[in-house]
Amino acid sequence: MAINAPEGTRDLLPDEALFWSRFKQMAAEVFGCYGYLPIETPLIEQTELFVRGIGEATDVVSKEMFTALSGENLRRWVEEGQPPKAKSRLSLRPEGTAGTVRAVVQHDLVPQGAAPAKLMYAGPMFRAERPQKGRQRQFNQVGVECLGAEEPTIDAEAIIMLMRFYEKVGIPTRSMRLLLNSMGCERCRPAYRDLVRAYMDEHADDLCETCLTRAELNPLRAFDCKSPGCATVMADAPKITDYLCDECREHYTAVKALLDGAGIGYEEDQALVRGLDYYTRTVFEVQVTDGMGSQNAIGGGGRYDKLAEEVGGRPTPGLGFALGFERCVLALEAAGVEMPRAQRCDLFVACVDDAVRPRAFALVQQCRDAGYACEMDHQHRSLKSQFKLADKLGAARVAVLGPDELARGQVTLRDMGTHAEALVGLDEVTAELGQALL
Ligand code: AMP
């Protein structure tokens, strides 16, 4: 029986894999202008990092993580009922923030008084969710984390940078919506959380089972519930922005003023709470307005001023976001934007007969060594089929090499865009290609 990729995972076939490389490169270019540097953290971390870092009550911890165990530890657990020690209890990372913050703390990347550490990552994340369109169990994210500064300029520049990145990728601004909210801090949020819990208790009859459980552990998550009854109840729940402390209100006002100044449009959404407990103050999410169904969030993030302490570091404010590569591809499709052609072919060398193949092979090699993407046929196709192949590869030019041309040390160089043809010396082909690219 043929074995397929596991449920909820996808192969990135060459076009998409090339786009993923380009996507990461674009992210490095855009985020680099804002001072972000790359970091690579392991795909597996101690489970404890996510359980502590994200909070016991969140969905990610309760059901959405893949646990990784060595074969021996699994055997001991199953056969001898001996659970592995904390150090050997590993999870595939469900998100990039906790690992990055762990690395910042472990390597003391923000010593006291230092400038903030601005870090970016790109790679696969794993969540044991029920797969559906736009929701996978392994998916790719690009994300950034800035640790060591709590000023609203950090929040605003990260949001501006995120929107600039989407523009660069080609997602039309008109098809996106930026949602913004403030979640308050450890001073003002607990009282607000109690208010929401009390409000939910009053409306318990109209809430779903999940939200009733949430009311105990993490009532704010009820704002995310898709069930119509809960949505109606939660629409009239107390609004966090009415209960922010003075510092949080000032911070939020400053972020909005900076976004206004930069001409970034946003909608304030008091129901935007994001799933994770660690967020404080600014939270944001970018959604695509059409064609993506319920999985329409293409990125989001927020401030997490308490997370570094939760993973054992000294108090270090932080802010980050992550965006989903596969969702961005869906957003481009939904907006009718063609993915940029990934494969480049500057020259295709076509052979009129087999006798010229050795010289054609040498010409192809010569062009590649000069840095041009160059291809030829390896299957003895007819000249007509070779042109078809050149077309399929999107070749910008085709060099036709026949016995007559070869005798004169020349090739016929055809521009596939204009169909103009010219005889060019075999030694001048690379110079001609350079000229054409200019
Ligand atoms: P989160 O880490 O949940 O804030 O997600 C950040 C972004 O990653 C989302 O806005 C999506 O674009 C993407 N994403 C999250 N979960 C998934 C998933 N299961 N499958 C595909 N993309 C996802």
Boltz pocket constraint, residues with backbone or C-beta under 6 A from the ligand:
constraints:
  - pocket:
      binder: B
      contacts: [[A, 94], [A, 95], [A, 127], [A, 129], [A, 134], [A, 135], [A, 136], [A, 137], [A, 138], [A, 139], [A, 140], [A, 141], [A, 286], [A, 297], [A, 298], [A, 299], [A, 300], [A, 301], [A, 322], [A, 323], [A, 324], [A, 325], [A, 326], [A, 327], [A, 328]]
      max_distance: 6.0
